[in-house]
Amino acid sequence: SFDFITAEDCANANIKAMESDFVDRFYNVGTGIKTSLKTLAEKIIKLTNYDGHIEYKKNDVRTLVKNRVCDPSKAIDEINFKFNDNLDVGLKKLINWRKKIIGAKNEK
């Protein structure tokens, strides 16, 4: 499971940190929401109307991080950070952006 956040929200956190009076601080920037890779794949399949299925492959468990979910409470308290886009909104934006890029390349 991971904590997925949009690049826009990460950029917003950086701006808020630069505008704050705090110095030499480190922040976990994320949603604090745990999402499994299976759930992520299911969401992408649904949003793209993909008619295939999820294919599971064996991986080396020694190198796979099991859970990576942040605690954004310090960023919320100190720099007033809050993510704007939940996973569904972020995925829709990413998919639409990708469609525009592919469309632009096909027009050339």
N, C-alpha and C positions, 0 to 999 in steps of 0.2 A: 504494500500500500504506500501511496505517496500523497503529497500535498501539492496539487496542481494549481498554478496561479498564472495569470496572463502577463505577458511582457509589459503591457501598459501599466498594470498594477505595480509591477516591480519598479518600473521607471518612476511612477508616482511616489513610491516609497523613497527612492533615492532623492527626488526633489524635496520631499518633506524633511528628510534628514539634513540636506544641505541648508535648508531654510531655518532649521531649528537652532537653538542656542547650545545644544549639546555637542560636545566634541569627544573624539576618541571613544565612541560607543559602537557596539555591534548589535545588529538586530536580525531576528528571524523574520523574514518577510514571507508570508504565506496566508493561507485561509484558516489553517488549523483544522481543516476538514480532511479526513482520511478517505482515500479512494483507491480501491484495488485496481490492478491492471486489467483484470477481467471486466470490471464495471466500466473502465475507460474504453476498452475495446467495444463493449456492448453499446455504449453511447455513440461512438464513432460510426458503428455499423448502422444504427438507427438514423442518425443525422445525415448520413450519406446514401441511405437506401441501398446499401451493399447487400447483395443477395447470397453472399458466401457465408462461411462459418469461421469461427475462431479456431486456429490451429495451434495446439499446444506442443511445444518442443521442450525436451529436457535441457536443463541448464546446469551449470556448475554452481551448486549452492554455496560454495566457499566465497564466491564473488558477488552473489546477489544480496543486495540490501533488502531486508525483510520489510521494514517499515521506515518511512522517512516523512514524518509529519511534524511541522513546526509549531511552536508556541509563539504566536505573534503578540502576546500581551504586552511585552516591553515596548514594541514598536507602536502599539495602540496607545499606551500610556504616555510615552515620552515624545513621540513625533506626530501623534494623532493620525497614524496610518490605519486605514481600513480598506480592504480590497473592494473593488466595485463590481467585478464580474464573477459570477459563480461559474462552475465548470461547464455547464450547458451553454451559457452565453459565450464564454471564452472559446469553446469548441466551434460554435456557430460562426463566430467572427473569423476564426482561423480557417475554417472550411470555405467560407465566402471569399476571403482574401486569396486563398489558393486557387479557387475557381477563376478569379479575375486574372491572376498571374498566368495560368494555363491558357485562358482565353486570349490574353494579350500576345502571348508567344505564338499561338495558332494563327493570329491575324497577320503576322509578319510574313 
